[in-house]
Amino acid sequence: MRTPKLWKDYELIDCSDGERLERWGDVILIRPDPQVIWKTEKSHPLWKKAHARYVRSNSGGGRWEVYKKMPSEWNVSYRDLLFHVKTMGFKHTGLFPEQACNWDMMDEIIKKSDNALKVLNLFAYTGAATIACLKAGADVTHVDASKGMVLWAKENAVLSGVADKNVRWLVDDCIKFVKREIRRGNKYDVIIMDPPSYGRGPGGEVWRLEDEVYEFVELCSQLLHEGSKAVFINSYTTGLSASVMDYILSSVVKSKFGGEVSGEEIGLVCSGSGLVLPCGATSVWRNNNG
């Protein structure tokens, strides 16, 4: 399992009985996590000193219970990257800290290249991967169906000092965008996709990852060329393991361009126990020359 090594502003302190105890900068949050099915003793004192806890409702959704004065929004850094976070609906903060191990891999791939790489970031959310790629020197096309998330990503670009870099910010349905790029004959060196398990596009289009991912990878493969460097697919969907995504990338991308495919769970080390909390999976195709 791959885990990020360089976090200072984020810490998974403990996890038990369906919840995570986390530090985001100076703010302590308790958030639900369905992976945490064990019920070890919640002995760490910060369980009782958290700033806020997200509590699920029996009727669906939930709310934040705030126990101590805390900022409505604040910033956290990873390496030379700076991100805006806040307590959002449905337990989120606008950042997935386990993805930092992928930002590091993207950084390494981009900096290895003699030329500025063209990166396509699909379902790009608040832009953490976009910011990491821009910081490493790539040209990035950032696509997300939510106008609010794209605006947030732009804020992160300003915070990290890359707003003036070569980046396109697009509010669009990712499938429709990829189809248009194919018709235009555009190609990319790196493709990143972080598709939701379920979602709706700006026109009400329904997305179910299990139903769409194979055909979507086939579409995206048409945006690659012989010199392309990498494809990243992230999954938080039960049943879509790293091995499943490896099979898809191998049959669609590796069969056409060669290279190697590797997939692993990604996770976060719990500082209290030293154990690793699994947080999804990433499969990566890399060109043999990449």
C-alpha positions as CSV (number, residue, x, y, z in Angstrom):
1,M,0.0,0.0,0.0
2,R,1.3,3.5,-0.9
3,T,1.1,6.3,1.7
4,P,2.2,9.9,1.5
5,K,5.4,10.6,3.5
6,L,5.6,14.4,3.6
7,W,2.5,15.7,5.3
8,K,3.1,18.1,8.2
9,D,-0.3,20.0,8.1
10,Y,-2.4,16.8,8.0
11,E,-2.3,13.9,10.5
12,L,-4.5,10.9,10.9
13,I,-4.3,10.6,14.7
14,D,-6.6,7.7,15.4
15,C,-9.5,5.8,13.9
16,S,-12.1,3.5,15.5
17,D,-15.8,2.6,15.4
18,G,-16.6,4.2,12.0
19,E,-14.7,7.4,12.6
20,R,-11.4,9.2,11.9
21,L,-9.7,11.6,14.3
22,E,-7.7,14.0,12.2
23,R,-5.6,17.2,12.4
24,W,-5.9,19.7,9.6
25,G,-3.3,22.3,10.5
26,D,-4.4,23.4,14.0
27,V,-8.0,22.1,13.6
28,I,-9.0,18.8,15.0
29,L,-11.9,17.1,13.2
30,I,-13.8,13.8,13.7
31,R,-15.2,12.4,10.4
32,P,-17.1,9.2,9.6
33,D,-15.3,6.5,7.5
34,P,-17.1,3.3,6.5
35,Q,-13.8,1.5,6.2
36,V,-13.2,1.8,10.0
37,I,-15.1,-1.3,11.2
38,W,-12.9,-2.1,14.2
39,K,-13.8,-0.9,17.6
40,T,-10.5,-0.2,19.4
41,E,-10.6,2.0,22.5
42,K,-10.8,5.7,21.8
43,S,-8.2,6.5,24.4
44,H,-6.4,9.4,22.6
45,P,-7.3,12.6,24.5
46,L,-8.1,14.6,21.3
47,W,-11.2,12.5,20.8
48,K,-12.7,14.7,23.6
49,K,-11.0,17.9,22.4
50,A,-12.0,18.1,18.7
51,H,-13.2,21.3,17.2
52,A,-16.0,19.6,15.2
53,R,-17.5,16.3,14.4
54,Y,-19.6,15.3,11.4
55,V,-22.7,13.4,12.5
56,R,-24.7,11.4,10.0
57,S,-28.5,11.6,10.0
58,N,-30.7,8.6,10.0
59,S,-32.6,10.1,7.1
60,G,-29.5,10.6,5.1
61,G,-26.8,13.3,5.0
62,G,-25.7,14.8,8.2
63,R,-24.3,17.9,9.9
64,W,-21.3,19.3,11.6
65,E,-21.4,19.7,15.3
66,V,-19.0,22.4,16.3
67,Y,-17.6,22.1,19.9
68,K,-14.9,24.8,19.9
69,K,-14.3,28.0,18.1
70,M,-12.7,27.3,14.7
71,P,-12.2,29.1,11.4
72,S,-14.9,28.7,8.8
73,E,-12.0,28.0,6.3
74,W,-8.3,27.8,6.4
75,N,-5.2,26.6,4.5
76,V,-3.0,23.5,4.7
77,S,0.3,22.8,2.9
78,Y,2.0,19.8,1.5
79,R,5.6,20.3,0.3
80,D,5.4,23.5,-1.7
81,L,1.6,23.2,-2.4
82,L,-1.0,25.2,-0.5
83,F,-4.6,24.3,-0.3
84,H,-7.8,25.9,0.9
85,V,-10.0,23.7,3.1
86,K,-13.3,24.0,5.0
87,T,-15.9,21.8,6.5
88,M,-18.4,21.0,3.7
89,G,-21.6,19.1,3.5
90,F,-21.3,15.3,3.5
91,K,-18.2,15.2,5.8
92,H,-15.7,16.6,3.2
93,T,-13.0,19.3,3.5
94,G,-12.2,19.8,-0.2
95,L,-9.0,17.7,-0.1
96,F,-8.2,14.0,0.0
97,P,-4.8,13.8,1.9
98,E,-4.1,10.2,0.8
99,Q,-3.8,11.5,-2.8
100,A,-0.5,13.2,-1.9
101,C,1.3,10.0,-2.8
102,N,0.0,10.4,-6.3
103,W,1.0,14.1,-6.4
104,D,4.5,13.0,-5.6
105,M,4.5,10.4,-8.5
106,M,3.1,13.0,-10.9
107,D,5.8,15.5,-9.8
108,E,8.5,12.8,-10.5
109,I,7.1,12.0,-14.0
110,I,6.8,15.6,-15.0
111,K,10.2,16.7,-13.8
112,K,11.9,13.7,-15.5
113,S,10.7,15.0,-18.9
114,D,12.9,17.3,-21.1
115,N,9.7,19.1,-22.3
116,A,6.7,20.6,-20.7
117,L,4.1,17.8,-20.5
118,K,0.5,18.3,-21.5
119,V,-1.7,17.0,-18.6
120,L,-5.5,16.3,-18.7
121,N,-7.1,16.2,-15.3
122,L,-10.6,14.8,-15.4
123,F,-13.2,15.0,-12.6
124,A,-10.6,17.4,-11.2
125,Y,-12.5,18.6,-8.1
126,T,-10.7,21.3,-6.2
127,G,-7.5,20.9,-8.2
128,A,-4.9,19.3,-5.9
129,A,-3.5,17.2,-8.8
130,T,-3.7,20.2,-11.1
131,I,-1.7,22.3,-8.7
132,A,0.9,19.6,-8.2
133,C,1.3,19.2,-12.0
134,L,1.5,23.0,-12.6
135,K,4.1,23.3,-9.8
136,A,6.2,20.6,-11.5
137,G,6.2,22.5,-14.8
138,A,3.4,20.8,-16.8
139,D,0.6,22.5,-18.9
140,V,-2.7,21.4,-17.5
141,T,-6.3,21.2,-18.8
142,H,-8.5,21.0,-15.7
143,V,-12.1,19.7,-16.2
144,D,-14.9,19.3,-13.7
145,A,-18.7,19.5,-14.0
146,S,-19.1,21.8,-10.9
147,K,-18.5,25.5,-11.4
148,G,-18.0,25.9,-7.6
149,M,-15.2,23.2,-7.6
150,V,-13.4,24.9,-10.5
151,L,-13.5,28.2,-8.8
152,W,-12.1,26.6,-5.7
153,A,-9.3,25.0,-7.8
154,K,-8.5,28.5,-9.1
155,E,-8.2,29.7,-5.5
156,N,-5.7,26.9,-4.8
157,A,-3.7,27.9,-7.9
158,V,-3.4,31.4,-6.5
159,L,-2.4,30.1,-3.1
160,S,0.3,27.9,-4.6
161,G,1.6,30.6,-6.9
162,V,0.7,28.9,-10.2
163,A,-2.3,30.9,-11.3
164,D,-0.1,32.4,-14.1
165,K,1.0,29.0,-15.4
166,N,-0.4,27.4,-18.6
167,V,-3.7,26.0,-17.4
168,R,-7.2,25.8,-18.9
169,W,-10.1,25.8,-16.4
170,L,-13.2,24.1,-17.8
171,V,-16.6,23.5,-16.4
172,D,-17.8,20.6,-18.5
173,D,-19.1,17.1,-18.6
174,C,-15.9,15.0,-18.8
175,I,-17.3,12.4,-21.3
176,K,-18.5,15.1,-23.7
177,F,-15.3,17.0,-23.3
178,V,-13.1,13.9,-24.1
179,K,-15.3,13.2,-27.2
180,R,-14.8,16.7,-28.5
181,E,-11.0,16.5,-27.9
182,I,-10.9,13.3,-29.9
183,R,-12.7,15.0,-32.8
184,R,-10.2,17.9,-32.5
185,G,-7.3,15.5,-32.7
186,N,-5.8,16.7,-29.4
187,K,-3.3,14.5,-27.6
188,Y,-2.0,14.5,-24.0
189,D,1.1,13.2,-22.3
190,V,-0.5,12.4,-18.9
191,I,-4.2,11.7,-18.1
192,I,-5.5,11.8,-14.6
193,M,-9.0,10.7,-13.8
194,D,-10.7,10.7,-10.3
195,P,-14.2,9.7,-11.3
196,P,-17.0,9.7,-8.7
197,S,-18.8,6.5,-7.8
198,Y,-22.0,8.3,-8.7
199,G,-22.7,11.7,-10.0
200,R,-24.6,14.0,-12.4
201,G,-23.2,16.2,-15.1
202,P,-24.2,19.9,-15.6
203,G,-27.0,18.8,-17.9
204,G,-28.3,16.1,-15.5
205,E,-26.3,13.3,-17.0
206,V,-26.1,10.3,-14.7
207,W,-22.7,8.8,-14.0
208,R,-22.2,5.3,-12.4
209,L,-18.6,4.4,-12.3
210,E,-19.1,0.6,-12.7
211,D,-21.2,1.1,-15.8
212,E,-18.9,3.8,-17.4
213,V,-15.3,3.3,-16.5
214,Y,-14.2,0.7,-19.2
215,E,-15.8,2.7,-22.1
216,F,-14.4,5.9,-20.6
217,V,-10.9,4.6,-20.4
218,E,-11.3,3.4,-24.1
219,L,-12.3,7.0,-25.0
220,C,-9.4,8.5,-23.1
221,S,-6.9,6.2,-24.7
222,Q,-7.6,7.9,-28.0
223,L,-6.1,11.1,-26.5
224,L,-2.8,9.4,-25.9
225,H,0.1,9.1,-28.3
226,E,3.2,6.9,-28.6
227,G,5.2,9.2,-26.4
228,S,2.6,9.6,-23.7
229,K,3.9,9.1,-20.2
230,A,1.2,8.0,-17.8
231,V,-2.5,7.4,-17.0
232,F,-3.8,7.6,-13.4
233,I,-7.2,6.2,-12.4
234,N,-8.4,6.6,-8.8
235,S,-11.2,4.7,-7.3
236,Y,-13.2,4.9,-4.1
237,T,-15.8,2.5,-5.2
238,T,-16.3,-0.8,-3.5
239,G,-15.7,-3.6,-6.0
240,L,-13.4,-1.5,-8.2
241,S,-10.1,-2.6,-6.7
242,A,-6.7,-1.7,-8.0
243,S,-6.6,-5.1,-9.7
244,V,-9.8,-4.5,-11.6
245,M,-8.5,-1.1,-12.8
246,D,-5.1,-2.7,-13.6
247,Y,-6.9,-5.1,-15.9
248,I,-8.8,-2.3,-17.7
249,L,-5.6,-0.2,-18.2
250,S,-3.7,-3.3,-19.4
251,S,-6.3,-4.4,-21.9
252,V,-7.0,-0.8,-23.2
253,V,-3.8,1.2,-22.8
254,K,-0.9,-1.2,-22.4
255,S,-2.1,-3.4,-25.3
256,K,-1.9,-0.3,-27.5
257,F,1.2,1.5,-26.3
258,G,3.2,-1.0,-24.3
259,G,4.6,0.1,-20.9
260,E,3.7,-1.2,-17.5
261,V,0.6,-1.1,-15.3
262,S,0.7,-1.2,-11.5
263,G,-2.1,-0.7,-9.0
264,E,-2.2,-0.5,-5.3
265,E,-4.4,0.6,-2.4
266,I,-3.5,4.0,-1.1
267,G,-3.8,4.9,2.5
268,L,-2.9,7.0,5.5
269,V,-0.6,6.0,8.4
270,C,-2.4,6.4,11.7
271,S,0.1,8.1,14.0
272,G,-1.4,6.7,17.1
273,S,-1.1,3.0,16.1
274,G,1.4,3.0,13.2
275,L,-1.2,1.0,11.2
276,V,-2.4,2.1,7.8
277,L,-6.0,3.0,7.0
278,P,-6.9,2.1,3.4
279,C,-8.4,5.0,1.5
280,G,-9.2,3.7,-2.0
281,A,-7.0,2.6,-4.8
282,T,-5.0,4.0,-7.7
283,S,-3.9,2.2,-10.9
284,V,-1.2,3.7,-13.0
285,W,0.0,3.0,-16.6
286,R,3.5,4.3,-17.3
287,N,5.3,4.3,-20.6
288,N,8.5,2.2,-20.5
289,N,10.3,5.4,-21.5
290,G,8.4,7.6,-19.0
